[in-house]
Amino acid sequence: MGKGALQRLEKLVGDTAQALKRGELAAIGELAKQTEAALADLGGETEGERIEALRDMARKNALALEAAGRGVRAARRRLAEIVSARSGVQTYDNAGKKQRIGGPSGAIKARL
């Protein structure tokens, strides 16, 4: 085991946590590659407490990454709703017939 690899791994896990907190999702891919390389260099013998702390940090990073993914999906859904609303809203009248309200030439104005 190289102590340098363990230190590098600790730094990378911390950098990943910071990137997630700052919303720098584009950096996560490169950090993941570097983390995999550091894990490969780690070898078999490790310091138990430091490895356990790394596992804990990695679990927290995984939860943060899942939350970030949910946030991105929610934002995409909301943007789709906004775009859809700009083209008008489809509803039904008293007779059960479909009707579109609003749209580009309708009475409803889109507002963000």
C-alpha positions in Angstrom: 0.0 0.0 0.0 1.2 3.4 -0.8 0.5 6.0 1.9 0.4 8.5 -1.0 -2.4 6.6 -2.6 -4.4 6.7 0.6 -3.8 10.5 1.0 -4.7 11.0 -2.6 -7.9 9.0 -2.1 -8.9 11.0 1.0 -8.3 14.3 -1.0 -10.4 13.0 -4.0 -13.3 11.9 -1.8 -13.2 15.4 -0.1 -13.0 17.1 -3.5 -16.0 15.1 -4.7 -18.0 16.2 -1.7 -17.1 19.8 -2.3 -18.0 19.6 -6.0 -21.4 18.1 -5.1 -22.0 20.9 -2.5 -21.2 23.6 -5.1 -23.3 21.9 -7.8 -20.3 21.3 -10.0 -21.7 18.1 -11.5 -19.4 18.3 -14.6 -16.4 17.7 -12.4 -17.8 14.5 -10.9 -16.8 12.3 -13.9 -13.1 13.2 -13.8 -13.0 12.9 -10.0 -14.6 9.4 -10.3 -11.8 8.4 -12.8 -9.1 9.7 -10.5 -10.7 8.0 -7.5 -10.7 4.6 -9.3 -7.1 5.1 -10.1 -6.2 5.9 -6.5 -8.2 2.8 -5.4 -6.2 0.6 -7.8 -3.0 2.0 -6.3 -4.1 1.5 -2.8 -3.2 -2.2 -2.5 -4.4 -4.7 0.1 -3.1 -3.4 3.4 -4.8 -0.3 4.8 -5.2 1.6 8.0 -8.6 0.5 9.3 -9.8 3.8 10.8 -8.8 5.9 7.8 -10.5 3.4 5.4 -13.7 3.4 7.6 -13.7 7.2 7.5 -13.3 7.1 3.7 -16.2 4.7 3.4 -18.4 7.0 5.5 -17.4 10.0 3.3 -18.1 7.9 0.2 -21.6 6.9 1.5 -22.4 10.6 2.1 -21.1 11.5 -1.4 -23.3 8.8 -2.9 -26.4 10.2 -1.0 -25.5 13.7 -2.2 -25.1 12.5 -5.8 -28.5 10.8 -5.7 -30.1 14.0 -4.3 -28.4 16.1 -7.0 -29.8 13.7 -9.6 -33.3 14.1 -8.2 -32.9 17.9 -8.2 -31.8 17.9 -11.9 -34.7 15.6 -12.8 -37.1 17.9 -11.0 -35.7 21.0 -12.7 -36.1 19.3 -16.1 -39.7 18.4 -15.3 -40.5 21.9 -14.2 -38.9 23.4 -17.4 -41.0 21.0 -19.5 -44.1 22.1 -17.6 -43.3 25.8 -18.3 -42.7 25.1 -22.0 -45.9 23.1 -22.2 -47.9 25.9 -20.5 -46.6 28.4 -23.1 -48.4 26.4 -25.8 -51.7 26.6 -23.9 -53.6 24.4 -21.5 -55.9 21.6 -22.6 -59.1 21.2 -20.7 -62.6 20.0 -21.1 -65.8 22.0 -21.3 -69.2 21.1 -19.7 -70.1 18.8 -22.6 -66.9 16.9 -22.2 -65.2 18.2 -25.3 -61.5 19.1 -25.3 -60.6 22.7 -25.7 -57.3 24.5 -25.6 -57.0 27.7 -23.6 -54.2 30.1 -24.2 -51.3 29.4 -26.5 -49.4 31.8 -28.7 -52.5 33.7 -29.8 -54.7 32.9 -26.8 -55.6 35.0 -23.8 -53.2 33.5 -21.3 -49.8 35.1 -21.2 -46.8 32.9 -20.2 -44.9 34.2 -17.3 -41.8 32.8 -15.5 
